[in-house]
Amino acid sequence: MDLPRVALAAALLAAAPAARGQPADLETWVVVRTPSISLMTDAGVERGSEIAVSLERFRAVFAQLAPELELSSPAPIKLFAFRDAASFAPYKARREGRGVQILGQFLSHADGNYLTLNADPGHPAARAVIYHEFAHYLVRNNFPRVPLWFNEGLAEYYGTFAIEDGAAVIGRPVERHLAWLRRRGRIDPAAVLGASSASARGHDAEQAGELYAVSWLLVHHLLSGGVERLDQTAAYLGRVAAGEDSEEAFVEAFDLRLSTLAETLLDYARGERFATAAIPLDRLPPVTAESAAMAPAEVLFQLGDLLLHSGRREAAAAHFQLALDHRPEDPAAHAGLAWVRHLDGRLAEAEVLFDDARRLGLRDPLGWLWYGRHLLATLDLEPATAGELAVLAGDGEAGDRGARAARARDAFRRAVELAPDFAEAHAMLGYAHLFGAARPADGIPSLAHAVARLPSRPELVLFLVELHLKAGDVAGAEGWIARGLARRSPELAARAREEVERFTLLEAARKALDDGRIDDALALVDRAVELTSDPQLRRRLAARLAALQQLAGER
């Protein structure tokens, strides 16, 4: 054993701030697993199993919206069911305001998705919050360009999910929306159809009430309108995904005038009965739940991870430290504390803690992801295409930098092996092949997998374009621009086209240098400098241009 390293790690841990906020009754925590859900809880096996099974059934019911929906998560899902308000209070992502009681929250992050709720049977509304947010998550995974009204309306519709009399029921009326609609007596569908996330942030209470109430009512009306309305809804979503204006697409898909729609919806809201959908449980896939006790160190690591992704870094570090107090050789807790140190800018301490996590047999995919990010962030090496590597002499992978880049790729590869569906790990593995002399062909499949699983992340398509350029495949790069970027992000598409043009110029400059045509190379690199918008890359190219000019002057 490396005693100096162990001593240094012990000193670092001893110097850490005193841990605070250890949850009571650590030994009561269990994990409940169903086919697609793992739920951690201190509310007991029975309560935890009931919640996990209901969420599993919710997924199955949502899947019936469209057979092609992708329900498997591209990131780990961690669910925490706290037994009561006191147990939940230290782990809420935001403070409760006057008159506001937080019963459940959904935190979405590239590292994972974190669902928390108060499992006290006296707060059944907590479940509706989770159903609502879970529906948003499923919509985001499948329809990244869906209009705001449909996203919110669908989440409100499915937020009424309940198990009643042997059936899964959705579509119960939302009384607060009906009260608002009946009190208001008039609605403006055009304002709701044209709303965006950006515009909604400036809404006052009345505008927000209209957005949620009308969105819910419209979705309820459409989903209760039979097969024809469902087909029209699918056609509408297709038009919007293709870039058509939301209001125009709606009128065309449903063959409705907005003035007519307003009166139709108000009549619907005044009705006495609202159609609900009841699906017998025996028509849904059977669900089994298994449970296991959690070790105190595991509980503290998972709660620390939750706190970290809630933006509470100090409390997260305290929990990771507590985990190490319970089990000094816990590799996941070492990795968690290492990542906090990295985020705090204490990179040398992070390096030691990450090395210890590896030595202790790290098996947590998130820990390997953090380690790979740490290595890339401390690499002092810019991503570059093959043409840039040739022209920017000295920027290749060499010495310790090359070893660290290779270790980063290995870390991301380990994360993928431990969690094959973890799209962010695939994305980082592919991205890491942009650095230095790594073979781009080895990274393209991983990045293509991430692009398919994360449609709301167009920047990943840009990285894929850059990987193809690094491989010298201009046609492949242009293909991704045409089918993956042009519609989803015009700004990134323009940047990608700049990358292709610069690559073409630098490749030509490389060939000119190989042929001894320094003046031609000068002209080509000069053009590349002129079109480059990234300041750092522009400086690097300008420095290389100056070196070439000096070489030309010495001939």
C-alpha positions as CSV (number, residue, x, y, z in Angstrom):
1,M,0.0,0.0,0.0
2,D,1.2,3.5,-0.8
3,L,1.5,4.9,2.7
4,P,2.4,8.5,1.9
5,R,-0.7,8.7,-0.4
6,V,-3.0,7.2,2.2
7,A,-1.6,9.5,4.8
8,L,-2.2,12.5,2.6
9,A,-5.8,11.4,1.9
10,A,-6.4,10.9,5.6
11,A,-5.1,14.4,6.2
12,L,-7.4,15.9,3.6
13,L,-10.4,14.1,5.1
14,A,-9.4,15.2,8.6
15,A,-9.2,18.8,7.3
16,A,-12.7,18.7,5.8
17,P,-15.3,20.9,7.6
18,A,-17.3,19.1,10.2
19,A,-20.2,17.1,8.7
20,R,-23.7,18.4,9.5
21,G,-27.2,17.2,9.1
22,Q,-26.9,13.5,9.4
23,P,-30.3,12.0,8.9
24,A,-31.8,10.2,11.8
25,D,-32.5,6.5,11.7
26,L,-30.0,5.6,8.9
27,E,-30.7,2.0,9.5
28,T,-34.4,2.4,8.4
29,W,-33.5,3.1,4.8
30,V,-34.3,0.6,2.2
31,V,-34.1,0.4,-1.6
32,V,-37.2,-0.9,-3.5
33,R,-36.6,-2.1,-7.1
34,T,-39.2,-2.7,-9.8
35,P,-38.4,-3.6,-13.4
36,S,-37.4,0.0,-14.3
37,I,-37.4,2.0,-11.0
38,S,-35.2,2.1,-7.9
39,L,-36.7,4.0,-5.0
40,M,-34.9,4.8,-1.8
41,T,-37.0,5.4,1.3
42,D,-37.1,5.7,5.0
43,A,-40.9,5.2,5.0
44,G,-40.7,1.4,5.2
45,V,-40.8,-1.4,2.6
46,E,-44.6,-1.5,2.3
47,R,-45.0,2.2,1.6
48,G,-42.0,2.3,-0.6
49,S,-43.2,-0.7,-2.7
50,E,-46.6,0.9,-3.1
51,I,-45.1,4.1,-4.4
52,A,-42.6,2.3,-6.7
53,V,-45.3,0.1,-8.2
54,S,-47.6,3.0,-8.8
55,L,-44.9,4.9,-10.7
56,E,-44.2,1.7,-12.7
57,R,-47.8,1.6,-13.7
58,F,-47.8,5.3,-14.5
59,R,-45.0,4.6,-17.1
60,A,-47.1,1.8,-18.6
61,V,-50.2,4.0,-18.9
62,F,-48.2,6.8,-20.4
63,A,-46.7,4.4,-22.9
64,Q,-50.1,3.9,-24.4
65,L,-50.1,7.5,-25.6
66,A,-48.0,6.3,-28.6
67,P,-46.5,2.9,-29.2
68,E,-43.2,4.3,-30.4
69,L,-42.5,6.3,-27.2
70,E,-39.0,5.7,-25.6
71,L,-39.5,5.2,-21.9
72,S,-36.1,3.9,-20.9
73,S,-34.2,6.8,-19.2
74,P,-31.1,8.2,-20.9
75,A,-29.8,9.1,-17.4
76,P,-30.1,7.3,-14.1
77,I,-33.3,8.0,-12.2
78,K,-33.0,8.3,-8.4
79,L,-36.2,8.4,-6.4
80,F,-36.3,9.4,-2.8
81,A,-39.5,8.9,-0.8
82,F,-39.2,10.6,2.6
83,R,-41.4,9.3,5.4
84,D,-42.7,12.7,6.5
85,A,-42.1,16.5,6.3
86,A,-39.4,16.5,8.9
87,S,-37.4,13.8,7.0
88,F,-37.9,15.6,3.7
89,A,-37.1,19.2,4.9
90,P,-33.2,19.0,4.7
91,Y,-33.3,17.7,1.1
92,K,-35.7,20.1,-0.6
93,A,-34.0,21.9,-3.5
94,R,-35.6,25.3,-2.7
95,R,-37.1,27.0,0.3
96,E,-40.8,27.1,0.9
97,G,-42.4,30.5,0.7
98,R,-45.3,31.8,2.7
99,G,-48.3,29.6,2.0
100,V,-46.4,27.3,-0.2
101,Q,-45.6,23.7,0.9
102,I,-43.3,21.6,-1.3
103,L,-44.5,18.0,-1.4
104,G,-42.4,16.7,-4.3
105,Q,-39.8,17.9,-6.7
106,F,-38.2,16.7,-9.9
107,L,-34.6,17.7,-10.7
108,S,-33.3,17.0,-14.2
109,H,-29.5,17.0,-14.8
110,A,-27.2,15.4,-17.3
111,D,-25.9,13.3,-14.4
112,G,-29.3,11.9,-13.6
113,N,-32.9,12.7,-12.7
114,Y,-33.8,13.1,-9.1
115,L,-37.4,12.7,-7.9
116,T,-38.2,13.5,-4.3
117,L,-41.5,13.4,-2.5
118,N,-43.1,13.4,0.9
119,A,-44.4,9.8,1.4
120,D,-46.6,10.7,4.3
121,P,-50.0,9.2,3.6
122,G,-51.5,12.5,4.8
123,H,-50.2,14.2,1.7
124,P,-51.6,12.4,-1.3
125,A,-51.1,15.5,-3.4
126,A,-47.3,14.8,-3.4
127,R,-47.9,12.0,-5.8
128,A,-49.6,14.3,-8.3
129,V,-46.5,16.5,-8.3
130,I,-44.3,13.6,-9.2
131,Y,-46.7,12.3,-11.9
132,H,-46.8,15.8,-13.4
133,E,-43.0,16.2,-13.5
134,F,-42.4,12.6,-14.6
135,A,-44.7,13.3,-17.6
136,H,-42.7,16.4,-18.4
137,Y,-39.6,14.2,-18.4
138,L,-41.1,11.6,-20.7
139,V,-42.3,14.4,-23.1
140,R,-38.9,16.0,-23.2
141,N,-37.2,12.7,-24.0
142,N,-39.6,12.0,-26.9
143,F,-40.8,15.4,-28.2
144,P,-38.0,18.0,-27.6
145,R,-39.7,20.6,-29.8
146,V,-43.2,20.1,-28.4
147,P,-45.1,23.4,-27.8
148,L,-45.3,24.7,-24.3
149,W,-49.1,24.4,-24.1
150,F,-49.0,20.7,-25.0
151,N,-46.2,19.9,-22.6
152,E,-48.0,21.6,-19.7
153,G,-51.4,20.4,-20.6
154,L,-50.3,16.8,-21.0
155,A,-48.5,16.9,-17.6
156,E,-51.6,18.3,-15.9
157,Y,-53.7,15.6,-17.6
158,Y,-51.5,12.8,-16.5
159,G,-50.9,14.4,-13.1
160,T,-54.4,13.1,-12.2
161,F,-53.3,9.5,-12.5
162,A,-54.6,7.2,-9.7
163,I,-55.2,3.6,-9.0
164,E,-58.9,3.0,-8.2
165,D,-61.0,-0.2,-8.0
166,G,-58.5,-2.3,-9.8
167,A,-57.8,0.2,-12.7
168,A,-55.4,2.9,-13.6
169,V,-57.4,6.1,-14.1
170,I,-56.4,9.3,-15.9
171,G,-58.3,12.4,-17.0
172,R,-60.1,13.4,-13.8
173,P,-61.1,17.1,-13.9
174,V,-58.6,19.5,-12.3
175,E,-60.9,21.5,-10.1
176,R,-58.7,24.6,-9.8
177,H,-58.5,24.9,-13.6
178,L,-62.3,24.5,-13.9
179,A,-62.8,27.1,-11.3
180,W,-60.5,29.6,-13.1
181,L,-62.1,28.9,-16.5
182,R,-65.7,29.3,-15.2
183,R,-64.8,32.4,-13.2
184,R,-63.0,34.0,-16.2
185,G,-65.7,33.2,-18.7
186,R,-63.5,33.9,-21.8
187,I,-60.2,32.6,-23.1
188,D,-57.7,33.4,-25.8
189,P,-56.4,30.2,-27.5
190,A,-54.0,32.2,-29.7
191,A,-52.1,33.5,-26.6
192,V,-51.8,30.0,-25.2
193,L,-50.8,28.3,-28.5
194,G,-48.1,30.9,-29.1
195,A,-46.7,30.8,-25.6
196,S,-43.1,29.8,-25.1
197,S,-41.0,29.0,-22.1
198,A,-39.3,32.4,-22.4
199,S,-42.5,34.4,-22.6
200,A,-44.1,32.4,-19.8
201,R,-41.4,33.5,-17.4
202,G,-42.8,37.0,-17.7
203,H,-46.4,36.0,-17.0
204,D,-48.3,37.5,-14.1
205,A,-50.6,35.3,-12.0
206,E,-53.6,35.8,-14.3
207,Q,-51.6,34.9,-17.5
208,A,-50.1,31.9,-15.8
209,G,-53.6,30.7,-14.7
210,E,-54.8,31.0,-18.3
211,L,-51.8,29.1,-19.7
212,Y,-52.2,26.1,-17.3
213,A,-56.0,26.0,-17.3
214,V,-56.4,26.4,-21.1
215,S,-53.5,24.0,-21.8
216,W,-55.1,21.3,-19.6
217,L,-58.6,21.9,-21.0
218,L,-57.4,21.7,-24.6
219,V,-55.3,18.5,-24.0
220,H,-58.2,16.9,-22.2
221,H,-60.6,17.8,-25.0
222,L,-58.2,16.4,-27.7
223,L,-57.4,13.2,-25.8
224,S,-61.1,12.6,-25.2
225,G,-62.1,13.2,-28.8
226,G,-61.7,9.7,-30.1
227,V,-59.4,8.3,-32.8
228,E,-59.8,11.1,-35.2
229,R,-58.7,13.7,-32.7
230,L,-55.7,11.6,-31.7
231,D,-54.7,11.3,-35.3
232,Q,-55.0,15.1,-35.8
233,T,-53.0,15.7,-32.6
234,A,-50.2,13.5,-34.0
235,A,-50.3,15.4,-37.3
236,Y,-50.1,18.7,-35.4
237,L,-47.1,17.6,-33.4
238,G,-45.4,16.5,-36.7
239,R,-46.0,19.9,-38.2
240,V,-44.5,21.7,-35.2
241,A,-41.5,19.4,-35.1
242,A,-40.9,20.3,-38.8
243,G,-40.7,24.0,-37.8
244,E,-44.2,25.2,-38.7
245,D,-45.7,28.0,-36.6
246,S,-47.7,26.5,-33.7
247,E,-50.9,28.5,-34.4
248,E,-50.9,27.9,-38.1
249,A,-50.1,24.2,-37.6
250,F,-53.0,23.9,-35.2
251,V,-55.6,25.5,-37.6
252,E,-54.4,23.3,-40.4
253,A,-54.2,20.0,-38.5
254,F,-57.6,20.3,-36.7
255,D,-59.4,22.3,-39.4
256,L,-60.6,24.7,-36.7
257,R,-60.7,28.5,-36.5
258,L,-59.4,29.9,-33.2
259,S,-62.6,31.8,-32.6
260,T,-64.6,28.6,-32.9
261,L,-62.1,26.8,-30.6
262,A,-62.5,29.3,-27.9
263,E,-66.3,28.7,-27.7
264,T,-65.9,25.0,-28.0
265,L,-63.5,24.9,-25.1
266,L,-65.7,27.1,-22.9
267,D,-68.7,24.8,-23.6
268,Y,-66.5,21.9,-22.7
269,A,-65.5,23.5,-19.4
270,R,-69.1,24.2,-18.5
271,G,-70.1,20.6,-19.0
272,E,-71.2,18.4,-16.1
273,R,-69.1,15.3,-17.0
274,F,-65.5,14.9,-18.1
275,A,-64.5,11.7,-19.8
276,T,-61.9,9.7,-18.0
277,A,-59.8,6.7,-19.2
278,A,-59.7,3.7,-16.9
279,I,-57.3,0.9,-17.8
280,P,-57.8,-2.4,-15.9
281,L,-54.6,-3.3,-14.1
282,D,-54.6,-6.8,-15.6
283,R,-54.1,-5.1,-19.0
284,L,-50.9,-3.6,-17.8
285,P,-47.6,-5.5,-17.5
286,P,-47.4,-7.2,-14.1
287,V,-45.2,-5.4,-11.6
288,T,-43.1,-7.0,-8.9
289,A,-41.1,-5.2,-6.3
290,E,-38.0,-6.4,-4.3
291,S,-36.4,-4.6,-1.4
292,A,-33.1,-4.6,0.4
293,A,-31.6,-2.8,3.3
294,M,-29.2,0.1,2.6
295,A,-25.9,0.4,4.4
296,P,-25.5,3.8,6.2
297,A,-22.6,4.8,3.9
298,E,-24.7,4.1,0.8
299,V,-27.6,6.2,2.2
300,L,-25.3,9.1,3.0
301,F,-23.7,8.9,-0.5
302,Q,-27.0,8.9,-2.3
303,L,-28.4,11.8,-0.2
304,G,-25.1,13.7,-0.8
305,D,-25.5,13.1,-4.5
306,L,-29.1,14.5,-4.2
307,L,-27.8,17.6,-2.4
308,L,-25.0,18.1,-4.9
309,H,-27.5,18.2,-7.8
310,S,-29.8,20.5,-5.8
311,G,-27.0,23.1,-5.8
312,R,-26.1,22.5,-2.1
313,R,-22.4,21.7,-2.4
314,E,-21.3,22.2,1.2
315,A,-24.1,20.0,2.5
316,A,-23.2,17.4,-0.1
317,A,-19.6,17.4,1.0
318,A,-20.7,16.9,4.6
319,H,-22.7,13.9,3.6
320,F,-19.9,12.4,1.7
321,Q,-17.6,12.9,4.7
322,L,-20.2,11.3,6.9
323,A,-20.2,8.3,4.6
324,L,-16.5,8.0,5.0
325,D,-16.8,8.2,8.7
326,H,-19.1,5.2,8.6
327,R,-16.9,3.4,6.0
328,P,-13.5,4.9,5.4
329,E,-12.8,2.8,2.3
330,D,-16.1,3.6,0.5
331,P,-15.0,4.4,-3.1
332,A,-18.2,6.2,-4.1
333,A,-18.0,8.6,-1.2
334,H,-14.3,9.3,-2.1
335,A,-15.4,10.1,-5.7
336,G,-18.2,12.3,-4.5
337,L,-16.0,14.3,-2.2
338,A,-13.4,14.5,-5.0
339,W,-15.9,16.0,-7.4
340,V,-16.9,18.6,-4.8
341,R,-13.3,19.5,-4.3
342,H,-12.9,19.8,-8.1
343,L,-15.9,22.1,-8.3
344,D,-14.4,24.2,-5.5
345,G,-11.2,24.5,-7.5
346,R,-9.1,22.4,-5.1
347,L,-7.8,20.2,-7.9
348,A,-4.8,18.6,-6.2
349,E,-7.1,17.3,-3.4
350,A,-9.6,16.1,-6.0
351,E,-6.8,14.2,-7.7
352,V,-5.8,12.3,-4.6
353,L,-9.4,11.5,-3.7
354,F,-10.2,10.2,-7.2
355,D,-7.0,8.1,-7.2
356,D,-8.2,6.5,-3.9
357,A,-11.7,5.9,-5.3
358,R,-10.1,4.0,-8.2
359,R,-7.7,2.1,-5.9
360,L,-10.7,1.1,-3.7
361,G,-12.6,-0.4,-6.7
362,L,-15.0,2.3,-7.7
363,R,-18.2,0.7,-9.2
364,D,-20.4,3.8,-9.4
365,P,-20.9,5.1,-13.0
366,L,-21.4,8.6,-11.8
367,G,-18.0,8.5,-10.0
368,W,-16.3,7.4,-13.2
369,L,-18.1,10.2,-15.1
370,W,-16.9,12.8,-12.6
371,Y,-13.3,11.4,-12.7
372,G,-13.3,11.7,-16.5
373,R,-14.6,15.2,-16.5
374,H,-11.9,16.1,-13.9
375,L,-9.2,14.7,-16.2
376,L,-10.4,16.6,-19.2
377,A,-10.8,19.9,-17.3
378,T,-7.2,19.7,-16.1
379,L,-5.8,18.5,-19.4
380,D,-4.7,21.9,-20.8
381,L,-5.4,20.5,-24.3
382,E,-7.9,21.8,-26.8
383,P,-10.1,19.6,-29.0
384,A,-8.9,19.7,-32.6
385,T,-9.6,18.2,-36.0
386,A,-6.9,16.4,-38.0
387,G,-6.3,19.5,-40.1
388,E,-5.8,21.6,-37.1
389,L,-3.4,19.1,-35.5
390,A,-1.3,19.2,-38.6
391,V,-1.2,22.9,-38.9
392,L,-1.1,23.8,-35.2
393,A,2.3,22.1,-34.6
394,G,2.9,20.9,-31.1
395,D,-0.8,20.6,-30.2
396,G,-0.9,16.8,-30.4
397,E,-1.1,14.4,-27.5
398,A,2.2,13.9,-25.8
399,G,3.7,13.0,-22.4
400,D,1.5,13.4,-19.3
401,R,-1.2,15.2,-21.3
402,G,-1.6,12.2,-23.6
403,A,-1.7,9.8,-20.6
404,R,-4.4,12.0,-18.9
405,A,-6.5,12.2,-22.1
406,A,-6.3,8.4,-22.4
407,R,-7.3,8.0,-18.8
408,A,-10.3,10.3,-19.3
409,R,-11.5,8.1,-22.2
410,D,-11.0,5.0,-20.0
411,A,-13.0,6.6,-17.2
412,F,-15.9,7.4,-19.5
413,R,-15.7,3.9,-21.0
414,R,-15.9,2.4,-17.4
415,A,-19.1,4.5,-16.8
416,V,-20.6,3.2,-20.0
417,E,-19.8,-0.4,-19.0
418,L,-21.4,0.0,-15.6
419,A,-24.5,1.9,-17.0
420,P,-25.0,1.0,-20.7
421,D,-28.0,3.3,-21.0
422,F,-26.2,6.3,-19.4
423,A,-26.3,8.7,-22.4
424,E,-24.2,11.4,-20.8
425,A,-21.4,8.8,-20.3
426,H,-21.6,7.9,-24.0
427,A,-21.6,11.6,-24.9
428,M,-18.5,12.3,-22.9
429,L,-16.7,9.2,-24.2
430,G,-17.3,10.4,-27.8
431,Y,-16.4,14.0,-26.9
432,A,-13.1,12.9,-25.3
433,H,-12.0,11.5,-28.7
434,L,-11.8,15.1,-30.0
435,F,-8.7,15.6,-27.8
436,G,-5.2,15.1,-29.2
437,A,-4.3,12.0,-31.2
438,A,-7.3,9.8,-30.2
439,R,-8.8,7.8,-33.1
440,P,-12.1,9.6,-33.9
441,A,-13.6,6.4,-35.4
442,D,-13.6,5.0,-31.8
443,G,-15.7,7.9,-30.5
444,I,-18.2,8.3,-33.3
445,P,-20.5,5.4,-32.2
446,S,-20.7,6.6,-28.6
447,L,-21.5,10.1,-29.6
448,A,-24.1,9.0,-32.2
449,H,-25.8,6.9,-29.4
450,A,-25.9,10.0,-27.2
451,V,-27.4,12.1,-30.0
452,A,-30.2,9.5,-30.5
453,R,-31.0,9.4,-26.8
454,L,-30.7,13.1,-26.0
455,P,-32.6,14.9,-28.8
456,S,-32.8,18.1,-26.7
457,R,-29.0,18.4,-26.8
458,P,-28.1,19.8,-30.3
459,E,-24.6,20.7,-29.1
460,L,-23.8,16.9,-29.2
461,V,-24.5,16.9,-33.0
462,L,-21.8,19.7,-33.3
463,F,-19.3,17.4,-31.5
464,L,-20.3,14.6,-33.9
465,V,-19.6,16.9,-36.8
466,E,-16.2,17.7,-35.3
467,L,-15.4,14.1,-34.8
468,H,-16.2,13.3,-38.5
469,L,-13.9,16.2,-39.5
470,K,-11.2,14.9,-37.3
471,A,-11.6,11.6,-39.2
472,G,-11.3,13.5,-42.5
473,D,-14.9,12.7,-43.4
474,V,-16.4,16.0,-44.7
475,A,-19.4,14.2,-46.2
476,G,-20.3,12.6,-42.9
477,A,-19.9,16.0,-41.1
478,E,-22.2,17.7,-43.7
479,G,-24.7,14.9,-43.4
480,W,-25.1,15.5,-39.6
481,I,-25.4,19.3,-40.2
482,A,-28.2,18.7,-42.7
483,R,-30.2,16.2,-40.7
484,G,-29.3,17.0,-37.1
485,L,-28.6,20.7,-36.8
486,A,-30.1,22.8,-39.6
487,R,-33.6,22.7,-38.1
488,R,-32.9,22.2,-34.5
489,S,-30.3,25.0,-33.9
490,P,-29.5,27.4,-36.8
491,E,-26.9,29.0,-34.6
492,L,-25.0,25.7,-34.0
493,A,-25.5,24.8,-37.7
494,A,-23.7,28.0,-38.7
495,R,-20.9,27.2,-36.3
496,A,-20.7,23.7,-37.7
497,R,-20.5,25.0,-41.3
498,E,-17.7,27.3,-40.2
499,E,-15.9,24.2,-38.8
500,V,-16.2,22.4,-42.2
501,E,-14.9,25.4,-44.1
502,R,-12.0,25.9,-41.7
503,F,-11.2,22.2,-41.9
504,T,-11.1,22.3,-45.7
505,L,-8.8,25.3,-45.6
506,L,-6.4,23.7,-43.1
507,E,-6.4,20.4,-44.9
508,A,-5.3,22.3,-48.0
509,A,-2.7,24.2,-46.0
510,R,-1.3,20.9,-44.6
511,K,-0.9,19.5,-48.2
512,A,0.7,22.8,-49.2
513,L,3.2,22.5,-46.4
514,D,3.9,18.9,-47.3
515,D,4.7,20.0,-50.8
516,G,6.9,22.9,-49.7
517,R,4.4,25.5,-50.9
518,I,4.7,27.8,-47.9
519,D,3.2,30.9,-49.6
520,D,0.1,28.9,-50.5
521,A,-0.1,27.5,-46.9
522,L,0.2,31.1,-45.6
523,A,-2.7,32.3,-47.7
524,L,-4.9,29.3,-46.7
525,V,-4.2,29.7,-43.0
526,D,-4.8,33.4,-43.2
527,R,-8.3,32.7,-44.7
528,A,-8.9,30.2,-41.9
529,V,-8.0,32.9,-39.3
530,E,-10.4,35.4,-40.9
531,L,-13.4,33.1,-40.8
532,T,-12.8,31.8,-37.3
533,S,-15.2,33.3,-34.7
534,D,-13.8,31.5,-31.6
535,P,-11.3,33.9,-30.0
536,Q,-9.1,31.2,-28.5
537,L,-8.8,29.1,-31.7
538,R,-8.3,32.3,-33.7
539,R,-5.3,33.2,-31.5
540,R,-3.8,29.8,-31.9
541,L,-4.2,29.9,-35.7
542,A,-2.8,33.5,-35.8
543,A,0.2,32.3,-33.8
544,R,0.8,29.5,-36.3
545,L,0.4,31.9,-39.1
546,A,3.1,34.2,-37.6
547,A,5.4,31.2,-37.3
548,L,4.8,30.3,-41.0
549,Q,5.4,33.9,-42.0
550,Q,8.7,33.8,-40.2
551,L,9.6,30.5,-41.9
552,A,8.7,32.1,-45.3
553,G,10.9,35.1,-44.5
554,E,13.9,32.9,-43.7
555,R,13.8,31.1,-47.0
